């Protein structure tokens, strides 16, 4: 009995030992990543194939339009030769040294043939004129240039005003014509007879102007009326050009660099007690169409009045306008024609007029 009991208890201990071993093995399997982290395999990047490089020319510092390129403002950087397009970038500084840049460029910009120019290609100002346009200069004053407030790249409308007069279509002279008296050659009718009179023309003066016959209602007889003054011209004003671009104000710099407006310098130093005055521009250069340039040239030679109206920034809208005459102003703004009254206002400049000031 005792031997059987010992064998039975031995088997129980073996079973308990097996269970403990299984439990410990399971716990070790579950906790291995926490207490014994395994080093994960790292995927190494695939090495890229070696590329051949080539040097291209770039700007080592910012430059303004018209700057002459020197070795001091240039640098080179490596560029993949496989991505290089033939003729896209300059690869040798000597190819660009001495050339001028067409635009304001930032540091690091790779230089291309479209960004630089040689002196043989024209002035710097010509780069600002788009294809199909031309530049023309017109005279300006304070009143015609928005009080000298215009600057390059401003957009303006050009207003024109012309004075029209009536002409004799054959003589092409201003009406009214002058009259003249002509004595036809022939006998004078004197005692000696046979004497010829010469032709005599009387002209000039207010009394020789061509007039017209009117019936005087008071005397009930015709009278010959001549004008009291020369013919008055008739003024008409209209918008001539819309959205023209200001290329330059005043005369161009001698070096042709129009990257910035020059500071006006007085011609002479002011005397003691006098204020310094800077010279004002008398010309402005505008970018217009070729036809508008021809029209402006005709009007300037005809002594027409040209005025500039500044447009708002970014406004390129074209608005049709009506020509303005005296009749248009009277009708558009409802100005009545004054009635002839038997009384009037005394002029303020009269000696017996009392002016009261507050």
C-alpha positions as CSV (number, residue, x, y, z in Angstrom):
1,X,0.0,0.0,0.0
2,X,2.8,2.3,1.0
3,X,4.7,1.6,-2.2
4,X,1.6,2.2,-4.4
5,X,1.0,5.6,-2.6
6,X,4.6,6.7,-3.3
7,X,4.3,5.8,-7.0
8,X,1.0,7.8,-7.3
9,X,2.4,10.9,-5.6
10,X,5.5,10.7,-7.9
11,X,3.4,10.8,-11.0
12,X,1.5,13.8,-9.7
13,X,4.8,15.7,-9.1
14,X,5.9,14.8,-12.7
15,X,2.6,16.1,-14.1
16,X,2.9,19.3,-12.1
17,X,6.5,19.8,-13.3
18,X,5.4,19.3,-16.9
19,X,2.6,21.8,-16.5
20,X,5.1,24.4,-15.0
21,X,7.5,23.8,-17.9
22,X,4.8,24.4,-20.5
23,X,3.5,27.5,-18.7
24,X,7.0,29.0,-18.4
25,X,7.7,28.2,-22.1
26,X,4.5,29.9,-23.1
27,X,5.3,33.0,-21.0
28,X,8.8,33.2,-22.3
29,X,7.4,33.1,-25.9
30,X,4.9,35.8,-25.3
31,X,7.3,38.2,-23.5
32,X,10.4,37.7,-25.6
33,X,9.8,40.8,-27.8
34,X,9.3,43.0,-24.6
35,X,12.3,41.9,-22.6
36,X,14.5,40.6,-25.5
37,X,13.7,42.7,-28.6
38,X,15.1,41.3,-31.7
39,X,17.0,43.5,-34.1
40,X,14.9,43.9,-37.2
41,X,16.7,43.7,-40.5
42,X,17.1,47.1,-42.2
43,X,16.6,47.5,-45.9
44,X,19.5,49.3,-47.4
45,X,18.7,51.8,-50.2
46,X,19.6,50.8,-53.6
47,X,22.6,52.7,-54.7
48,X,21.8,55.1,-57.6
49,X,24.0,54.9,-60.6
50,X,26.7,57.5,-60.8
51,X,25.8,60.6,-62.9
52,X,28.2,62.7,-64.9
53,X,28.1,66.4,-63.9
54,X,28.7,69.6,-65.9
55,X,29.2,73.2,-64.7
56,X,26.7,75.8,-65.6
57,X,26.9,79.6,-65.1
58,X,24.7,81.2,-62.5
59,X,24.4,84.6,-60.8
60,X,26.4,85.0,-57.6
61,X,24.4,88.0,-56.5
62,X,21.2,89.9,-57.5
63,X,21.5,92.1,-60.6
64,X,19.2,94.8,-62.1
65,X,18.2,95.2,-65.7
66,X,21.0,96.5,-67.9
67,X,23.8,95.3,-65.6
68,X,27.0,94.5,-67.5
69,X,28.1,91.0,-66.4
70,X,31.5,90.6,-65.0
71,X,33.4,87.7,-63.4
72,X,32.6,89.1,-59.9
73,X,28.8,88.6,-60.3
74,X,29.0,85.1,-61.8
75,X,29.6,81.6,-60.4
76,X,29.2,78.0,-61.6
77,X,27.4,75.1,-60.1
78,X,27.3,71.4,-61.0
79,X,24.4,70.2,-63.1
80,X,23.6,66.6,-64.2
81,X,24.8,66.2,-67.8
82,X,22.1,63.7,-68.6
83,X,19.4,66.4,-68.0
84,X,21.3,69.1,-69.9
85,X,19.6,70.4,-73.0
86,X,22.0,71.6,-75.7
87,X,22.2,75.4,-75.7
88,X,19.9,75.8,-72.6
89,X,22.5,77.1,-70.1
90,X,25.8,78.7,-70.5
91,X,28.7,76.5,-69.4
92,X,31.6,79.0,-69.8
93,X,31.8,82.4,-68.0
94,X,33.6,83.9,-71.0
95,X,30.4,83.4,-73.0
96,X,28.5,85.9,-70.9
97,X,31.1,88.3,-69.6
98,X,30.5,91.7,-71.1
99,X,26.9,91.1,-71.9
100,X,23.9,92.8,-70.3
101,X,21.0,91.3,-68.5
102,X,17.5,92.1,-69.9
103,X,15.6,91.8,-66.6
104,X,16.0,92.2,-62.8
105,X,17.4,88.7,-61.7
106,X,17.8,87.1,-58.3
107,X,20.9,85.4,-57.0
108,X,21.4,81.8,-58.1
109,X,19.4,82.1,-61.4
110,X,21.0,80.0,-64.2
111,X,21.8,82.2,-67.2
112,X,20.2,81.4,-70.5
113,X,20.6,83.1,-73.9
114,X,17.1,84.7,-73.4
115,X,18.2,86.5,-70.3
116,X,21.2,88.4,-71.7
117,X,22.0,90.5,-74.7
118,X,24.9,92.1,-76.4
119,X,25.2,95.8,-77.2
120,X,24.6,95.0,-80.9
121,X,21.0,94.0,-80.2
122,X,19.8,97.5,-79.4
123,X,19.0,99.6,-76.4
124,X,17.8,98.3,-73.0
125,X,14.6,100.3,-73.5
126,X,13.7,98.2,-76.6
127,X,13.3,95.1,-74.4
128,X,10.3,96.7,-72.7
129,X,8.3,97.0,-75.9
130,X,6.2,94.0,-76.8
131,X,5.9,92.7,-80.3
132,X,3.6,94.8,-82.5
133,X,4.1,97.9,-80.4
134,X,6.3,101.0,-80.8
135,X,7.4,103.8,-78.5
136,X,6.9,107.5,-79.2
137,X,7.7,110.6,-77.1
138,X,5.3,113.5,-76.7
139,X,5.7,116.8,-74.8
140,X,4.2,117.2,-71.3
141,X,3.5,119.9,-68.8
142,X,2.3,119.7,-65.2
143,X,-1.3,119.9,-66.4
144,X,-1.0,117.2,-69.1
145,X,1.0,114.7,-67.1
146,X,-1.1,114.3,-63.9
147,X,1.0,116.9,-62.1
148,X,4.2,115.0,-63.0
149,X,2.9,112.0,-61.1
150,X,3.5,109.4,-63.9
151,X,6.1,106.7,-63.6
152,X,7.4,104.0,-65.9
153,X,4.9,101.1,-66.3
154,X,1.9,103.3,-65.5
155,X,-1.1,102.8,-67.8
156,X,-2.7,106.0,-69.2
157,X,-5.4,107.2,-71.6
158,X,-4.4,109.8,-74.2
159,X,-6.9,112.6,-74.6
160,X,-6.8,114.9,-77.7
161,X,-8.4,118.3,-78.3
162,X,-8.4,120.0,-81.7
163,X,-9.7,123.4,-82.9
164,X,-11.6,123.4,-86.2
165,X,-12.2,126.4,-88.5
166,X,-14.0,126.9,-91.8
167,X,-11.8,127.1,-94.9
168,X,-12.3,128.3,-98.4
169,X,-12.1,124.9,-100.3
170,X,-10.2,126.5,-103.3
171,X,-7.9,128.9,-101.4
172,X,-7.5,126.6,-98.4
173,X,-7.5,129.7,-96.3
174,X,-9.6,130.7,-93.2
175,X,-12.9,132.3,-93.9
176,X,-14.2,135.0,-94.3
177,X,-12.4,136.0,-97.4
178,X,-11.2,139.6,-98.1
179,X,-12.9,141.6,-100.7
180,X,-11.2,143.8,-103.3
181,X,-12.1,146.5,-105.9
182,X,-10.8,146.1,-109.4
183,X,-10.8,148.8,-112.0
184,X,-10.8,147.3,-115.5
185,X,-8.2,148.9,-117.9
186,X,-9.8,151.3,-120.4
187,X,-10.5,155.0,-121.2
188,X,-10.8,157.2,-118.2
189,X,-13.4,159.4,-119.8
190,X,-11.3,162.5,-119.4
191,X,-10.8,165.4,-121.8
192,X,-7.7,164.0,-123.3
193,X,-9.4,160.6,-123.9
194,X,-7.6,157.5,-124.8
195,X,-5.8,157.3,-121.5
196,X,-5.9,153.8,-120.0
197,X,-6.6,153.3,-116.3
198,X,-4.5,150.6,-114.4
199,X,-5.9,147.7,-112.4
200,X,-6.2,148.5,-108.7
201,X,-6.8,146.0,-105.9
202,X,-7.8,147.1,-102.5
203,X,-7.5,144.5,-99.8
204,X,-6.7,144.1,-96.1
205,X,-8.2,145.6,-93.0
206,X,-11.5,144.9,-91.2
207,X,-13.6,146.7,-93.8
208,X,-12.5,144.5,-96.7
209,X,-13.7,141.2,-95.1
210,X,-16.4,139.3,-97.0
211,X,-19.8,139.8,-95.3
212,X,-23.4,139.4,-96.2
213,X,-26.4,141.5,-96.9
214,X,-29.2,141.8,-94.3
215,X,-32.4,143.8,-94.2
216,X,-32.4,146.5,-91.5
217,X,-35.9,146.3,-90.0
218,X,-35.6,149.8,-88.6
219,X,-34.7,151.5,-91.9
220,X,-36.3,148.9,-94.0
221,X,-33.3,148.8,-96.3
222,X,-30.5,146.4,-97.0
223,X,-27.2,146.8,-95.2
224,X,-23.9,145.0,-95.8
225,X,-22.7,143.3,-92.6
226,X,-19.0,142.3,-92.0
227,X,-17.7,140.2,-89.1
228,X,-16.4,142.2,-86.1
229,X,-13.5,139.7,-85.5
230,X,-11.8,136.8,-87.1
231,X,-13.4,133.4,-87.2
232,X,-13.5,131.6,-83.9
233,X,-12.4,128.0,-83.9
234,X,-14.7,125.2,-82.6
235,X,-13.1,122.9,-80.0
236,X,-13.7,119.2,-79.8
237,X,-12.1,116.7,-77.4
238,X,-12.1,112.9,-77.4
239,X,-10.2,109.9,-76.0
240,X,-7.6,109.1,-78.6
241,X,-5.7,106.1,-77.1
242,X,-6.7,103.8,-74.2
243,X,-4.3,101.8,-72.0
244,X,-1.0,103.1,-73.3
245,X,2.0,102.2,-71.2
246,X,4.6,104.7,-69.9
247,X,8.0,103.6,-70.9
248,X,10.0,106.5,-69.5
249,X,9.5,110.0,-68.1
250,X,11.9,112.7,-69.3
251,X,15.1,112.1,-71.3
252,X,16.7,108.7,-71.2
253,X,19.9,108.2,-69.3
254,X,23.1,108.4,-71.3
255,X,24.0,104.8,-70.4
256,X,20.6,103.5,-71.4
257,X,19.9,101.9,-68.0
258,X,16.3,102.4,-67.2
259,X,16.2,100.1,-64.2
260,X,15.3,103.0,-61.9
261,X,14.3,106.7,-62.3
262,X,17.3,109.1,-61.9
263,X,17.2,111.7,-59.2
264,X,16.8,115.2,-60.7
265,X,19.7,117.4,-60.0
266,X,19.5,121.2,-60.1
267,X,21.5,122.8,-62.9
268,X,23.1,125.4,-60.5
269,X,23.6,125.6,-56.8
270,X,21.0,127.9,-55.2
271,X,22.1,131.3,-53.9
272,X,21.9,132.2,-50.2
273,X,18.3,132.6,-49.2
274,X,16.9,130.9,-52.3
275,X,15.2,127.5,-52.4
276,X,16.4,124.6,-54.5
277,X,14.3,123.8,-57.5
278,X,14.7,120.6,-59.5
279,X,14.1,120.5,-63.3
280,X,10.8,119.1,-64.4
281,X,10.6,116.6,-67.4
282,X,9.3,118.0,-70.6
283,X,8.9,114.7,-72.5
284,X,7.2,111.3,-71.8
285,X,7.7,108.2,-73.9
286,X,4.7,105.9,-74.4
287,X,4.2,102.4,-75.8
288,X,1.4,102.4,-78.4
289,X,0.3,100.7,-81.6
290,X,2.0,101.8,-84.8
291,X,-1.2,103.4,-86.0
292,X,-1.6,105.4,-82.8
293,X,2.0,106.5,-83.1
294,X,1.3,107.9,-86.6
295,X,-1.8,109.6,-85.3
296,X,0.1,111.2,-82.4
297,X,2.8,112.4,-84.7
298,X,0.1,114.1,-86.9
299,X,-1.5,115.8,-83.9
300,X,1.8,117.0,-82.5
301,X,2.6,118.6,-85.9
302,X,-0.9,120.1,-86.0
303,X,-0.4,121.8,-82.5
304,X,-3.2,119.8,-81.1
305,X,-3.6,119.6,-77.3
306,X,-2.6,116.2,-75.8
307,X,-3.4,115.2,-72.2
308,X,-2.7,112.1,-70.2
309,X,-5.2,110.5,-67.8
310,X,-3.7,107.9,-65.3
311,X,-5.5,104.6,-65.1
312,X,-5.9,102.5,-62.0
313,X,-3.5,99.7,-61.3
314,X,-4.5,96.5,-63.0
315,X,-7.4,98.2,-64.9
316,X,-7.2,97.3,-68.6
317,X,-10.9,97.8,-69.5
318,X,-11.6,99.7,-72.7
319,X,-14.6,102.1,-72.4
320,X,-16.0,103.9,-75.4
321,X,-16.3,107.6,-74.8
322,X,-18.2,110.4,-76.7
323,X,-16.5,113.3,-78.3
324,X,-17.1,116.5,-76.3
325,X,-18.1,119.8,-77.9
326,X,-19.9,122.9,-76.5
327,X,-23.2,121.4,-77.6
328,X,-22.5,118.1,-75.9
329,X,-21.7,119.9,-72.6
330,X,-24.9,122.0,-72.8
331,X,-27.0,118.9,-73.5
332,X,-25.3,116.3,-71.3
333,X,-25.2,118.5,-68.2
334,X,-28.5,120.3,-68.9
335,X,-27.0,123.8,-69.0
336,X,-29.7,126.2,-70.3
337,X,-29.0,129.0,-72.7
338,X,-29.2,132.2,-70.7
339,X,-32.1,134.4,-71.5
340,X,-31.4,138.0,-72.4
341,X,-32.7,140.0,-69.5
342,X,-33.1,143.8,-69.0
343,X,-31.0,143.6,-65.9
344,X,-27.6,142.1,-64.7
345,X,-25.2,141.6,-61.9
346,X,-22.6,144.3,-61.0
347,X,-19.0,143.2,-61.5
348,X,-17.2,142.7,-58.2
349,X,-14.2,144.7,-59.6
350,X,-16.4,147.8,-59.9
351,X,-15.2,150.8,-57.8
352,X,-18.6,151.2,-56.1
353,X,-19.0,147.5,-55.3
354,X,-18.6,146.8,-51.6
355,X,-17.1,143.4,-50.8
356,X,-17.8,142.1,-47.3
357,X,-15.3,139.6,-46.0
358,X,-16.0,137.4,-42.9
